[in-house]
Amino acid sequence: MKRKKPRWLVIALVGLAILIYVIIAVRSGQKHKNAGTVVEISNVSREELVTTVSGSGVGDTQEKEEIRAEITGLISKIHVLEGDWVKKGDLLLTFNDRHFRRAVTSAENALKAAEFDSTLPSLEEARLVVDSCRKAHDRVALLYRQGAATKEGLEEAVLKLKQAEIRWEQTQKLVTIKREEAQLSLAAAQQELAGTRVTASRDGRVIYCPVKEGMSIVPGTFLCEIGNLETLTVEFGVDEIDISQINPEQVARITHDGLPGMEFTGSVEQVALKGITKGNECTFPVKIRIDNTMGKLRPGMTVDVEIETARVKETLTLPLLAVLEEEESIGAVGKYVFMVVDGTAVKTRVITGLSNESSIEIKEGLNEGDPYISGDYDTIIRLKDGTKVRPKKTTN
């Protein structure tokens, strides 16, 4: 029969094992602690730094013209389709012109009638009356000078001549007014008749034509839009922090989610001087001119825009997360980086320049090739000046 070990001996062995494990763990932790905090270490290098301001907006034709109806009527024929190229003067659509032709004929007849209106004394009759009264006046005046006519007779002749001249002037005015009214009516009728033939006001492509044949149209109704698709524009708002970086003629890159891998070039055309406030946000409209020579973009597409605001070549740059900030005095904020000197993190003040979403320019404080702590961010923000550090092992 096998002899059992005493219980106290088993307990002693287990306790001894635990003690040995704790001693080994403590010594291992102390060894790692003495070795320093594991960090990512890089060397300062020179790179090209590009800063941008981004936004999005809806593309539209830069050179366009809306064609609107000038008359009330029914569309009888549409002669173009959306996408057609037209030249100035080309026929776009026509209205039913029967009513308008009748109106022109009626106006022409009214003009003729105005010149021979039987209800008014004819100009010739009025002229003859004036001539007769003038001759009578001259005869009485001669007799009066010879003493053969009375003063009253002369005055009566003067009055009759004056009355005849007034009637002559009034007749002229009435006939003129009647003729001018008829001429205006004819011109209006002819203009409306001309409005039944809608033509292109410029060279371009028919971008949009929502009307259909048989539709009843009133003056001012939008008929179609003609424009140049080779150049588009997009407008979007830039916040008040970034607007000072935007200037006319800056280069812009335009992309669209529906055209992966394609990039269009553009430039800043206009920067608003006054902002638009909505709620607590103030933005400034910026208009971008887009080169759409390939014709891939269309009016109404929402595009993403990236404006290049600055470009510096061969400048000292660091990852943005490697540069920390701290308050130095009231209202002043300093920036610093942890350099690595003899395995120790050394807090080093730097002066920065341009920055984008990932990198920042170093103006003063570091030299090319200097080792610095580049990551990770959670470790960097916990470091203190003088902390022992060791580089993170890289895996091949």
Sequence and secondary structure as in RCSB ss.txt:
>XXXX:A:sequence
MKRKKPRWLVIALVGLAILIYVIIAVRSGQKHKNAGTVVEISNVSREELVTTVSGSGVGDTQEKEEIRAEITGLI
SKIHVLEGDWVKKGDLLLTFNDRHFRRAVTSAENALKAAEFDSTLPSLEEARLVVDSCRKAHDRVALLYRQGAAT
KEGLEEAVLKLKQAEIRWEQTQKLVTIKREEAQLSLAAAQQELAGTRVTASRDGRVIYCPVKEGMSIVPGTFLCE
IGNLETLTVEFGVDEIDISQINPEQVARITHDGLPGMEFTGSVEQVALKGITKGNECTFPVKIRIDNTMGKLRPG
MTVDVEIETARVKETLTLPLLAVLEEEESIGAVGKYVFMVVDGTAVKTRVITGLSNESSIEIKEGLNEGDPYISG
DYDTIIRLKDGTKVRPKKTTN
>XXXX:A:secstr
      HHHHHHHHHHHHHHHHHHHHHHHHHHHHH EEEEEEE EEEEEEEEEEEEEEEEESSEEEEE  S EEE
EEE   TT EE TT EEEEE  HHHHHHHHHHHHHHHHHHT TTS  HHHHHHHHHHHHHHHHHHHHHHHHTSS 
HHHHHHHHHHHHHHHHHHHHHHHHHHHHHHHHHHHHHHHHHHHHTTEEE SSSEEEEE    TT EE TT EEEE
EE TTEEEEEEEEETTTGGG  TT EEEEE TTSTT  EEEEEEEE SS EEETTEEEEEEEEEEE TT    TT
 EEEEEEEEEEEEEEEEEEGGG EEEEEETTEEEEEEEEEETTEEEEEEEEEEEE SSEEEEEES  TT EEEEE
 HHHHTT  TT BEEE     
